[in-house]
C-alpha cells in the first residue's frame, strides 16, 4: 500500500528530525512535515493530489493545536 509506506517513511523522518528524546511524540514543524510529505508523495506517484491535499489539510488542523508542530499520533 503506497500510503502506508509513505506514512511509515514520515514516521521515521519525524523520529530523525525531532529534537525531543527518543520514544516520544517526535514533533516536527508542519512546514518541514509538509515539504517532506509532498516530496515523497511526488516521487511515489500513486497518491493523488486530492488525497495529498486532504491529508495535509487534516494534519495542519492538528498541528495548529500543537503550536504548529506535527506529532506522530496525528497520522
C-alpha positions, 0 to 999 in steps of 0.5 A, a space after each residue: 500500500 503506497 500510503 502506508 509506506 509513505 506514512 511509515 517513511 514520515 514516521 521515521 523522518 519525524 523520529 530523525 528530525 525531532 529534537 525531543 528524546 527518543 520514544 516520544 511524540 517526535 514533533 516536527 514543524 508542519 512546514 518541514 512535515 509538509 515539504 517532506 510529505 509532498 516530496 515523497 508523495 511526488 516521487 511515489 506517484 500513486 497518491 493523488 493530489 486530492 488525497 495529498 491535499 486532504 491529508 495535509 489539510 487534516 494534519 495542519 488542523 492538528 498541528 495548529 493545536 500543537 503550536 504548529 508542530 506535527 506529532 506522530 499520533 496525528 497520522 
